[in-house]
């Protein structure tokens, strides 16, 4: 919002504000004021004609003609309402002067109070710039008119009037600032409804609480797993589902009444229904002119009976996997005992290490760290049976920015793909480049390796019978999931 003109920076906001103000208050006040002037001028005209006082008749007829034309002009040029309000204020001043000429002193004070109040009302409903025009022009006109007509000058009254004029300008500025701020607050609720579908794919429902009706009112929803398209269906949902043995309706009503909460409050909770269904949701509440609630459904509904079946299947599958692992270890041990070579034992240990690395990757959050590549040389011990070695060339002793656990898993895969009795060279200059002789790494064979590859590897190519892998200078991770530490 501009500090001086009070106009919004975005034209769409300004247009919407003007349309709302014009239709809610400007046009009704203008029509009522013009109609009153038309009626009063007509009655005054009839009185003057009956009294055969025709001096002011042309002025009154002109006022009536303008008033009728202003209604017609308003119909075609509704956006010019601000100018018409200024002209209406001037007509009131002119008519006030006409009344002074033939009004008794007893009624004059009452007439002046009426016109003053009408002028104040027009100032209050006008935009800041138009109100300045009305205040400054009308006050200066009255001061000049009084100084010209009055024989004995009252300079104290003139200066006090100027001071009042400046105060009215300041008051108008503050009033319009508050009105526009209130408009912005009222737009927050609508912004939730328009922006939320663009940033959230999960099912959600938006509703508000009405103090007049003392109930929650439906606003909008998207991809809901059940039918919820009106306030009645919303009420059914809020009453059937519970949180901590209390209906969601009571839970949200208590949140609404809780004055200690911030303007924005959000929390993830588990809700239940009939002790047989449960579900995780995230609710958010924003306190503005009307409190708005959003419920985002993180997961599908889970039935307790289904959970028991799933748990039994998981236990059975884990038992089968454990048995297959034992059989694999047994076979490799048997081969190693019956053979002079111990490659099977090496491979078995490496397989265990790989699974440990996979588990750590899945369990831990992404941690971007400063890492010394020399710390990867421990992998040489695991591939001693192949006589393959990892060599690091780092003349500046630079550390790289990476995700350590993923980097270890990647180099484990590279050493596994390297040929027997070969060397894996790591060169750290402006970029990190890895070269080795062996088979190509099929990073599409499992989703975890593919994810590591997309995060760490910038490009790969084959040159002179060797594979060249260039790493990113920094891992390609979402900044919201990224943590930074130093090692």
N, C-alpha and C positions, 0 to 999 in steps of 0.2 A: 504494500500500500504506500503510495506516494506521501511523503511527509507533509507536503504543503497543499496539494490539491485534494488529497485523500482518495485519489482514484486507485483502483486495483491495478497491479502490474499486468495481470492477464486479462485481455479484453473479454474473454468469455465470462469471467467472474463479474466484471463490471457491467456487462450487458444483462446478465441474470439478476444482479442486484437492482439495476434500474427498472427492469420489468416488474420485479416484485414490489418495489417501492411505489411505482406509478399506479399499479392496479390495486394495491391494498390501501393506500392512503391519499396519494396526490390527486387522482381523478375524483374519488368521492368528495374530498374537501373542496376541490375546485367547483364541482357541479353544485354542491350545497351552497357554497358562497355566492356563486353566480346567480343561482335561483333566488336566493334571499335578496340580492341586489335588484333583480328584475321585479320581484314582488313589491319591495319597498319603493322602488322608483315609480312603478305603476300607480301605487296608492298616492304617492306624493304628487304625481302628475295630475291625477284626478282632483286632489285637494286644491292644487294651484289653479286649475281650470275653473273649478266651482267658485273660487275666491277672486277670479278674474285677475290673477297675478301671473302674467305670461312671460316675465323676464327670464325665469329659469327653465321654462318649458323646452327650449331647444337643447339645453344641456342634458336634461333628463331623457329626452328622446334619443339623443346620441348615446347615452349610457345603455339604454334598452337595446338599441340597434347593435351596439358592440357586444352586449351580453348574448344576444341571439346568434350573432355571427361566430362568437367564440365557441359555442356548442357545436356548430357546424364545422369549424376549423379543427376542433379537438377530435372529431370523428375521422378526419382524413390525415391529420398530423399529430398523432398521439404522442410522438416522441418530443414534441415542442411544448409539453405541459409545463416545463420549468419556466419558459418565457411567459406563458399565459398566467402563471402564478405571480410573476413580477408585475405584469400589467394589472392583475386583479388587486394587488396591494396598492398600486397607484390610483385605481378607480375608487378604492375605499377612502384614500386621502382626499381626493377631489370631492367626493360626496360628503365627507366630513365638513369640508369648507362650505359647501352649499347649505348644509343643515345649519351651520352657525349663523348664517345670515338671517334666518327667520325662526329661530328656536328660542324659547324663553330661557332665561338664566337658570331657572330651577331644573329644567330638563337637560340643559347643556352638559352638566357634569356626567349624567348617566349616559348620554349619547357618546361623549368622548371615551368613557370607559369601554363601551361596546366596541367602538372602532379600534381602540387600542388592543383589546383582546383578539379581535379578528386579525389584526396585523401580526400579533405575536404567534397566533396559530399558523399563519402562512409562513412565517420565519421558521417555525419548528419543523414543518413538514418539507421545507425546501432543501435542496442540496446545498453544500457549504458555499460554493461559489455564488449561487443565486441568492442565498441568504445574505452574503456580504453586500451584494448589489442593493438588495432591499433595505438592509439596515443603514448602510452609509448614505444612500440617496435620500431615503425618507427622513432620517434624522437631520441631515444637512439642510434639506428643503424646509423642514419645520423651524430650524434655527434661523435661517435666512428670512423666511416669511415673518417670523416673530420680530426679528430685528427691524425689518422694514415697516411693519405695521405699528409696532410699539413705539410710543413717544419717549417713555422713560426706560433707558436700557438697564437690563438685569444681567450683568456679566457673570455673576456667580451661577445663575441658572444656566447660562449658555455653556460654561465650562463643565458644570455637573452633567449636562446633557451629552457633551462630548465624551466625558468619562463613561457614562452609561452606554454610549454607542460602542466604545472599545470593549467594554465588558460583554455586551451582547455578541460581538464578533467572536470573542474568546469562548463564550458559552456555546455558540453555534458550532465552533470547531470541535469542542469536546463532545458535544451531543452527536454530531455526525461520525466522529471517531468511534464512539460507543455503538452506534447503530451498525456501522460497517463491521466492527469486531463481532458483534452479535450475529450478523449474517454469516461470517466465516465459521463461527462455531456451529451454526445450524447446518452448514454444509458438510460437516464431518460425518454425520450419519449417512448422507447420500454418497459420500466418497467411499465409505466402507463397502456399500452395495455395488458400486461401479468398479472399484479397484480389486476387490477380493477375488472375483472369478478369474481375473487375469493372472494372479500370482499363486493361486491354490488349486490343485487338481483334486484334492480329496473332497468327499462329500461334506457339505456344511449347511447350516441354517442360520439366518440372521433374524433377530426379533428384538423388540423393545418393550419397555414397561410403561403403561399408561397410568398416571396417577389419578386421572379422572375416572377411569373405569376399574382401576385396581386389578388389572390383569395384563398378561403378556400378549403383545400383538405381533402377528406374523408379518415379516417384511419380504424375505426372499429365501430361496434355497437352491441347491445345485447337486445333482447326482445322489439324491437321498436314497438310502436302501429301503425306505418305507415311504408310504404316502403321507406327505406333509405339505399341503398347499394353501392352508388357511389357518386362522387363529384357533379354530376348534380342534383341528388335528394336532396343532402344536401343543395345546393344552393337554390332550390325551397323552402325547409322548412325555411331557414334563411330569405328569402324574403317575404314569406307569413305571418309569425308570427311577431308580433310587441311588443316592450316594450317602454312605454311612447311615443306612437304615432310615433315610429321610428322602422324600420325593425331591426331584430336581426343581419343581416349582417352588417349594419352600426354601430350598438351598439358594436359588437365585434371588428370591425375594429378600432373604436375609442379607445377601451380598448388596442388593440395591439399598437397603436401609443402613448398611454399615458405613458410617461416616469416616471411619479410620482408614479405609482403603484409599489408595491413590486414584487419580483420574483414570488410569489404565491398569487393569488387573487381569492376569492370565495365569492359568494353572492346568496341568494335565491330571486327570482323575480316572478312576475305574468306576463305572456305573453297573448296576445289576437290575435284573427284572425277574420277579417271581423266584429268585434264588436258583434259577436254571440257566439264565442267559447273563453274560457279562460282556463288557465292551470298554475300550479305552477311548476317551474323548479329551479334547483340549478346548476349554471355554475361555473366552475373553470378554471383558466388560469395559466399556469406555463411558465415563461419566461426562456428558456434555449437557446440552439443553434437554435432551431426552436420553436416558441411559440405554445404550445399545449393547446387545449380547450377540456373541457369535459362538456357535458350537461347531467344532471341526472334528469329524469322525476319523480317527487315526487308523483303526482296524475294523474289520468286519465283526459282526456279532459272533461270539463264541458260546456254544452251548456246553454245559457242564458234562452231559452224557457223551458228546462228541469228543471232549477233552480226554475222557477216560479211554476211549477207543484209540485216540491218537497216541496217548502215553503208552498203552500196551504195544502198539506197533513200533514205537520208538525204542522201547526196551528190547523187543524181539530183534529189531534191526541191529541195535548196539551189541547184542549177544552174538549175532551172526558175524558182525565185523570183527569182534574180539576173537572169535574162533578162527576166522580166516587169517588174522594176524598171527595167532599162535601157530597155525599150520605153516604159514610162510616162514616164520622164524625157525620152526623145526626142520623144514626142508633145507633151508640154507645152512643150518648147522650140520645136518646130515651130510650134505655135499662137501662141506669144508672138512669134516672128519674123515671122509672117505677119499679126500684128495690132498695132494701136497700143497695146493694153492689155497690161499685165504681170501681171494677176490670176493667171494660171496659174503664173507663177514664184513669186509669194507663196504660193499654195496648195501648191506643190510643196515649198517650204522648210518650211512649217508641218507638212506630212506627215512630213518627215524629223525635225523636232523632236519631233513626237508619238511617233514610233518610238523616238527616243533616250530620251525620258522613260519609255516603256514598258519599255525594256531596263533602265534604271536601277532601276525599281521591282521588276522580277523578280530582279535581281541582288543588290540590297542588302537587308540586314536592316531591319526596321522601327525607325526611330530617332525617338523622341519628342523634339521640340526646342522651345525658346522662339524664336519667329520674328516678325520685324517685317514686317507686311503691305506696307509700302512697297517691299519687295524684289521684289514681284510686278509692279511697274509696268513692268518690262522687256518684258512681254508686249504692251504697247501698240505696240511696234515691229513685232511680227509681224502685227498686224491693222490696220496703217495703211491698207492697200488698201481696207478696209471702212469706214474713218473711224469705227471703234468704239474707245471708250476705257474704261479701267479707272480709277475714281476711288475713293480710300480716304479715309474720314472716321474719324479716330482722335484725338479731342480730348485724351485722356489719354496719348497715345503708349504705349499698352499693347502688350505682346507677347502673342501667343497660343501655346498649347501645341498642336502639330500634328506631322504627318509631312510634312516640307517637299516631298519629291519627289512625294508623292501630291497635296498641295495644289496644286502647280504644274500637274500633269496635270488636276486638276479645273477650275481656272480657265481652262486652255487650252480645255477642252470648253465652258465657259460662254461665253467670247468667241467661239468658233466658232459657237455657237447664237444669239448675239445678232444683232439686225437690223443692217443697214447704217446708218451714221450714228447709232448709238445709244450709250447710256452704261450701263456696268455699275457700279453703286454698291455699295461695301462699307462697312458701318457697324459699328464696333467699340465697343460699350458693355459691358453685362453679358454679351451674347452677340455672336457674329459673324453678321451678316445680309447676304446678297447679293441684290440685286434687279436684274433686267434685262428688257428687252423683246425678244421673239423666240420662237423655237420651243422646245418642250419637249425636255429632254435625255432621250433614251432610254437609261437606264443599263443596260438589259438587253441591249443590242446586242452587248456582249462581256463576258466574265467578269471581265476586269481592271478595267474601269470600274465594274462592279457591286460588286466588292470595295472599290474606293476609295469608292464612294458609301455603302456600309454602314459603312465605317470613319469617315468624316468628316461625313456629312450626317445631321442629326437629323430634319428634316422639310422638306417643300417644298409650296408652295401657290401658286395664281394669284389675284392681287388687282389690280383696276384695270388689267387688260391687261398686268400685269407679273408675272413669276415671282419668288417670294420663297423663298430657300433659307437655312435656319438651320443653322449648323454646330454640332457637339458642342463643349462646352467642352474636352474632352480626347478624343483619338481612341479609338475602341472597339477596342482590340487586346488580345490575350492577354498577361497580365503576364509570362509566361515568355519571350515573344519580344521584349519591349520593352526598348529601350535608351534612356537619357536623357542628352541633351547640351544644351548651350546655344549659341545662335547670336545 
